[in-house]
Amino acid sequence: MAYEGSSRVVSGRQNGRPTLEEVAALAGVGRGTVSRVINGSPRVSEQAKEAVARAVAELGYVPNQAARALAGSRTDAVALVIPETEARVFSEPYFLDLIRGVSAELAEADKQLLLTLVRTEAERRRFEDYLAAQRVDGVLLASVHGDDPLPDRIARLGLPVVMNGRRSEAEPVAYVDSDNIGAGRAAVAHLAGRGRSRIATISGPLDMYVARARLGGYRAGLAEAGIQPDESLVATADFTEEGGRLAMRELLERNPGLDAVFAASDVMAAGARGVLREAGRRIPEDVALVGVDDSAVARLMDPPLTSVRQPIEEMGRTMTRVLLRKIAEESGPGSAPPAGKGEEPRRVLPTELVVRDSS
């Protein structure tokens, strides 16, 4: 397909119908921009809307979902991959909020969401075969552990991929994250400001960057408050309520005199609260408690939980926008990305401490 001046020369057309790619080329924009204009998305500039409108009128383009997908070898589908169990994904507020954000953004772009839970190596291989068959246009990944090879394997397949969070500080794959170090620092600064000095923490699994970052923020907060660190006040769990319970029991056995706990998620804080009550500890009089996420769990807890809010739904929306932009750039006319292209997109969204009665 080529264009010279205002003359249109088309090759390879099967049925004489103008394609979405032709509209994009004539308008001088990417395929994704044309799709958003046609579907009424507000995230398009007036200049782009006018260019697309002129191209549609000149070409006589009639939007048709199936025809668009076939013409561009595109599926108009995006996979969201979460390597967790069904029970956890559909019971924890974090995943539900993330899915809500992804789904809303895809709906605005007229794309389909394929939710996939990949938990074993066999499931991972089957999913890679599915991707190799070009059944989705891009992949979103959440809850990825440090040794998970899936992000790199997807990138090697040539598919656009964006992660929620990252595997390390030097993550090579595009990601959208929240300020997890800042979350830990803010929690400890708040607790120290309330006069607490034996501040414990319940970390997530340390093969996940999010857990290491929040633990690093906790340690930085102690240093800034002039509190001597004590590794016996650190317990590791798995971001589940039961994990929070087990970790809290461990901490009480080692340090019965602790006066505050920073749990790296609201769900783990809920587990910790149950154990503290069983041990006769009042919250916050005896032990102050802070979580992370500012989920419904925090708001409905008794007493309501002080929590570091991270914009989970907005993270889902942002990572989806980043992915759709990558898909559009890589499918637009003459826009195949060269080898050794620039750095992948990285976004880190701010967190905010929400103070309630538990601290």
N, C-alpha and C positions, 0 to 999 in steps of 0.2 A: 504494500500500500504506500503511495507516495502522493505528495501535494506540491504543486508548483504555482505560485501566485494564487489566483482565485480559481484556477482550474483543478478539477478533482479527477485523479486517475486511480482506479481501484482494481486490485488484483485479488483473485482467490475468493470472490464472493460467490456463495452458493445459490442464493435465491433472490438477489437483486435488492434485498432490504438493507438500508444503511445500518451499521453496527454502532455500538456504544464507543468503540475505539475510534471510529471515524469522526464521531461527534467530538470526542476528546481532542483528537489531532487538529481538527478545524478550529476548535475553540482555544487551542493552545494550553489546555489544562490536562490533568491526569484523569484516568478512568474513574477513580473514586470520587473526584469532584463532580463529574457529570452525574454519577449515581446519586450523590447527595442533593444536587440541584433538582433532579427529576423527582426525588422522593421528599422534597420540601424541607430538608434539614436546615436549621438556622445557622449552622457553622460553615457558611460559605459567604465570601465577600460579594458585594453588589456587582463589582467588576466581573467576577467569575460567573455570576448568575446571568449577566447580560451577554457575555461571550457564549455561554452554553445555549442560551435562548436563541441567539442568532444562528448558531450552528445547527440546532434542532430544526429551525424553520427552513434553513437553506437545504438541508439534506432530506427533509421530510421524514425525520426519524420518529418512529412510534415505539415507545417503551414496551418491552415484553421480557419478563423475567427469564423465561426459558431460552428465548432467542439470545438474550444478552449473555447468558452463561455459556451457551454453545459457541457463540461467535468469538468470545475471548478466552476460551478454554478455562473458564472460571466457574466455580461452584456456588459463589455467593454464600459460602458457609465458613464458619470459623470454629475451631475446636478450643474448648477450655478444658485443660487437663489438670486434675488434682490427684496426686498420689496418696490418697487417704481412703479409708473405708466409707461405705455408704452411711453407716450409723453416725460417724463423726461429721461428715460433710453436711448432712441434713439435720443435725441437732445443734451444731455450734453456730452462734450468731455471726462470727467472722466470715465463714464461708457463704452463709446465706446473703449477707450484705454485699460481699464481693460479686456473687452471681447476679444479684439484683442490678448492680452497677454495669456489669458487662452486658447483661441482657438488654437493659434500657438503651445503651449506646448502640448496640447492634440493631435493635429495632428501628432506631432513628435512621440508620444507614441501610435499612431493608436487607439485612443479612440474617442468616440462620445461625443459631447457637447449637453446637454439638458438645454436650457435657460428657466428659470421659474420665472415669476413675481408673488409674493405672497403679496397681499395687505390687505386682510381681514382675520378675524378669520376663516370664512368658507373655504376660499382658503387655509389657513394654515392647517386645518384639512384634506382637500382633499389631499394636498401634503403629509402629514404624512401617510395617507392610501396608497398613491402611493409608498412611500419609504418602508413601511412595506411589500409590495408585492415584495421587492427585485428587483426592476426594474433598479436600478443604483448601481454602486459599491462604490460611495462616493459622498460627497456634498461639494460644495464651496459656501460660504455665503458672500454677500457684503451689505454695507449700513445698517447694523443692529443697531437698537436702543437699548437703555439700558435695556428696560423692555421686549425685545423680547425673548420668551421662546423657540423659534425654535432650536437654537444651542444645548441646553440641551436635548430637545426631540429627536433630531437626534442622539445624542451621546447615549442616552438610548436605541435606536433601534439597537445599535451595529454597526452603519455605520461610517466609517471614515469621519470626517468633519474638514474643515479648513476655518477660517474666514479671510476676508479682513478687517483689523481693529479689534477693540475689543470693548466690552461693558463697561469695566472698567479696572482700573489698575491691578486688581486681576483676570483677565479673565482666567477661567479654561480650555477653549477650545483652540485648536491650532489656531494660527493666524499669518498673515503677515501684518505688519503695516509700516508706515513711521514715521519719527521723527517729530511729530506734535508740540510738545513743542518747539523743536529747530526751527521749521518754524516760530512760533510767535516771538520768541526771535530775530531771524535774521532779520525779517521785522522791528521790533521796533528799533533795533540797527542801521539799515541802515537809518531809518527816523530820528532818533535822531542825527546821524552823519551828516545829511544834515541840521542840525539846527532847526528841527521841535520840538516843545514842547507841542502843544495841539493835541496829537495823539489820534484819535478815533479808535474804532474797530467795525466791523460788524461781529458778531459771527454766527455760525450755531446753530441749535437747541440743547439745553443743555442736552437733554436726550441721546445725542450721545457723546461717549467718544472723538471722533475726534474734536468736537466743544469745549468741555471742555479743551482738551489738548492745542489747539491753543490759546484759551483765557488765559489759564495758562501761556503759553509762552509769550503772549502779556504783561501780568502783570509782569512776571519776567524780560522782556526786559525793561519795565519802571523803575523798581527798579534798574537794573544795570546801567541805564542811569541817575539815580538820579532825575527822574521825578515823581512828586507826583501823585498818581493814583486818578482818578476822575470817579466815576461810571456813571456820566451823559454822559460820552464819550463812553459808552458801549451800543450797541444796538444788539438785537438778531433777527436773520432771519432764513431762512430755506434752504440755499444753492441754491436758485433759483434767477434768474435775478429780478423778481418782488419783491421778498423778499429783495434784495439789495436796490431796489428803495425805498421801504417803510422805511427801516431802515435808509437810508441816509436822507430822509426827516425828520425823527424823530430826528436825530443827529443835523441837521442844525437848527431845531426849538429850541432845548435845548442849543446848543453851536454854534452860528453863527461864532464865532471866531476860530473854529478849523482849523488847518493848515495841517493835514495829516490824512489819513484813511488807516488802515490795514483791508482789507476784507478777510475773511477766505476762500474764493474761488474766482477764476477768474470770474466766472459767476456772483456772487454777486457784484464784483468790476465793472463789466460792467453796472449793474443796478445803482450803486452808481455814476458812471461817468455821466450817462444821467441826473441824478438829479442835480449834481454839475454844469453841463453846463446850465441847465435850470435856475439855480440860479445865473448865471453869474460868476461862479468861474472858473478861469483858472487852468488847470492841466499842469505842476506842480507848476506854479508860485504862485497861491493862496493856493492850496491844493494838496499835494503830495498823490499819490495813489499806494498801493501795494496789490497784490492778492496772491493766492496760487494755484498751479497746473502746471503753465507754459504751459497752453494748447494753442490751436490755437486761442482761444478767446484773450489771452494775446498778442500774436504776431500780430494779425490783428487789435487790438484796436488802436484808434487815440486819443492821442499818444500811442505808444506801451507800454504795461503795465509791470512794474517791478513786478516780481512774484517769489515766492518760488517754485522751481521745486521739485516735488516728482515723483519718477520713477514709474508711474502708470502701464505702460505696463509690466515693470519688476516685479512689485508686483503681477500682474496677472500670470506671468510665475512662479514666486517663490512659490506662494501659490499652484499652480497646481503641481509643483514638490514635494512639501511637502505632498500633498494629495496622489499622486501616490506612493510615498515612503511608506506612511501609509497603503495604499491598498496592496502593495506588501508584507509588513511585516506581515500584518494580514491574508494574504492568502497563504503565503509560507508554506512549509512542516514543521509541528510541531511548527508553529510560532504564534499560537493563543495567544493574549496578556493576561497575568494574571490579576486578579483583583488587584487593587491598584498599577498599573504599574507607571513608573516614569512620570515626568512632560511632558506635551504636548509640541510639538515644538513651538517656538516663534521666529519670525524674525522681526527686526525693521530696515528698510532701511534708509539711510541718505537722507537729503534734501539739496538743494543748492539754494541760492539767485541768480536770474538772473536780473541784473539791466538794465532797459530801460528808455525811456524818461519820463515816468509818475511820476518819483520821483527825 
